[in-house]
Amino acid sequence: MSSHQNTNLGIWLMVATSFIFALQDGISRHLAGEYNVYMIIMIRYWFFAAFVISFATRKSGGLRNAAFSQVTLVQILRGVLLSCEILIAVTAFVVLGLIEAHAVFAVYPLLVAALSGPVLGERVGWRRWVAIGIGFVGVLIILEPGYGVFQIEALIPLLAAFMFALYGLLNRWVARFDSSAVSFFWTGVAGAVVTTSIGVWHWEPMIGTDWAWMGLLCLTSASSHYLLIRAYEVAEASAIQPFAYLQLVFASFIGITLFNEILRPNVAIGAAIVVCAGLFTLWRARVAEKR
């Protein structure tokens, strides 16, 4: 298969991943609106951990190779960080809705660029710093801090974006020592331990139809991560990462059609600014890598 075909396949895999992530967020918002978020994420991680362990046993070396890490503590930190980020993000979906939460969360690639210097020691040029600044202007337009009473809830998706950016940077750091299979294993196992230690104290009875939604949520969680791994296996990250922004489009469509959310003009304008700034930052990073 040629590199062009690989890139095309990677793009389609990323588009599919973005759609499933958006569907997953919509289901999470529905369930977390009826039950506590701790239990929902705990059950989701049970299935995810089972999928990860099953995935690892099918690889050469089995569980022993999948669990062996040169930086075990950092791998555990990654899993803990992601699981806490998901808890916060789903809370944001319930409090703010899918559209506004995703609009703010779209700033995370800019946070990755801003933090790559102090965390990874990478050089960030002035053009990317300008794009980062413009992106945060877009966030301010979304949040509207100068109009009326500023809602503290609006900072919830911003915190989730910050945590996800740190998670992404730690992914790049541990990739210097461990394979993606090892990172995948610790993401599921560490996250399951953390969410279980919290969620088991918040168990609620769930009606039959919602168990069906819970099952679908678990399936989307496992399939989306598998497709994401495949996307990065067949194509360069810099080539397919821009298509991850389609999740904002898909999530907005779900929010409008299924949850009767409204796309306010300031949110649309701010999100467009954030996405454009993020795409420019990704492009400049790709240029820097080629150099």
Residue pairs with C-beta under 8 A, 6 or more apart in sequence:
1 9
1 234
6 234
6 235
7 235
7 236
7 239
7 240
9 234
9 235
10 231
10 232
10 234
10 235
10 236
10 239
10 240
11 235
11 239
11 240
11 243
13 227
13 228
13 230
13 231
13 234
13 235
13 240
14 228
14 231
14 240
14 241
14 243
14 244
15 243
15 246
16 227
17 224
17 227
17 228
17 231
17 244
18 243
18 244
18 245
18 246
18 247
18 250
19 246
19 247
19 250
20 220
20 223
20 224
20 227
21 220
21 224
21 247
21 250
22 98
22 247
22 250
22 251
22 253
22 254
23 220
23 250
23 254
24 217
24 220
24 221
24 224
25 89
25 90
25 93
25 98
25 102
25 251
25 254
26 98
26 251
26 254
26 255
26 258
26 259
27 213
27 216
27 217
27 220
28 40
28 44
28 90
28 93
28 217
29 90
29 93
29 94
29 97
29 98
29 259
30 213
31 40
31 210
31 213
31 214
31 217
32 40
32 90
32 91
32 93
32 94
33 94
34 210
35 204
35 206
35 210
36 202
36 204
37 87
37 90
37 91
37 94
38 87
38 195
38 198
38 199
38 201
38 202
39 199
39 202
39 203
39 204
40 90
40 214
40 217
41 83
41 86
41 87
41 90
41 195
41 199
42 195
42 196
42 198
42 199
42 200
43 199
43 214
43 218
44 195
44 214
44 217
44 218
44 221
45 83
45 188
45 191
45 192
45 195
45 196
46 192
46 196
46 218
47 218
47 219
47 221
47 222
48 188
48 191
48 192
48 218
48 221
48 222
48 225
49 188
49 189
49 191
49 192
51 188
51 222
51 225
51 226
52 184
52 185
52 187
52 188
52 189
53 63
53 185
53 188
53 189
55 181
55 184
55 185
55 226
56 62
56 63
56 65
56 66
56 67
56 181
56 184
56 185
57 63
59 65
59 66
59 181
63 185
65 181
65 182
66 181
66 182
66 184
66 185
67 182
67 185
67 186
67 189
68 182
69 75
69 174
69 177
69 178
69 182
69 186
70 177
70 178
71 174
71 177
71 178
72 186
74 170
74 173
74 174
75 174
75 178
75 182
75 183
75 186
75 190
76 186
76 190
77 170
78 167
78 170
78 171
78 174
78 183
78 186
78 187
78 190
79 186
79 187
79 188
79 189
79 190
79 191
79 193
79 194
80 190
80 191
80 194
81 163
81 166
81 167
81 170
82 163
82 164
82 167
82 187
82 191
83 190
83 191
83 194
83 195
84 163
84 194
85 160
85 163
85 164
85 167
86 191
87 195
87 198
88 156
88 157
88 159
88 160
88 163
89 101
89 105
89 157
89 160
89 164
91 156
92 101
92 104
92 105
92 153
92 156
92 157
92 160
93 101
95 101
95 153
95 156
96 104
96 153
96 154
96 156
96 157
97 255
97 259
97 261
98 251
98 252
98 254
98 255
98 259
98 261
99 251
99 252
99 255
99 256
99 261
99 262
99 263
99 267
100 142
100 154
100 157
100 264
100 267
101 156
101 157
102 157
102 247
102 248
102 251
102 252
102 271
103 142
103 248
103 267
103 270
103 271
103 274
104 139
104 142
104 143
104 154
104 157
104 158
104 161
105 157
105 158
105 160
105 161
105 164
106 161
106 245
106 248
106 271
106 274
106 275
106 278
107 135
107 136
107 138
107 139
107 158
107 161
107 274
107 278
108 161
108 162
108 164
108 165
108 168
109 165
109 241
109 278
109 281
109 282
110 131
110 132
110 135
110 136
110 274
110 277
110 278
110 281
111 161
111 162
111 165
112 165
112 168
112 169
113 124
113 128
113 131
113 132
113 281
113 285
114 124
114 129
114 132
115 165
115 166
115 169
116 122
116 124
116 169
117 123
117 124
119 166
119 169
119 173
120 169
120 172
120 173
123 288
125 284
125 288
127 280
127 284
128 280
128 281
128 284
128 285
131 277
131 278
131 280
131 281
131 284
132 277
132 281
134 273
134 277
135 273
135 274
135 277
135 278
135 281
137 273
138 269
138 270
138 271
138 272
138 273
138 274
138 277
139 158
139 270
139 274
140 270
141 266
141 269
141 270
141 273
142 154
142 266
142 267
142 270
142 271
142 274
143 150
143 154
143 270
144 150
144 266
171 183
174 183
175 183
180 229
180 232
180 233
184 225
184 229
206 214
231 240
232 240
238 282
238 285
238 286
238 289
239 286
241 282
242 279
242 282
245 275
245 278
245 279
248 271
248 275
252 261
252 263
255 261
256 262
256 263
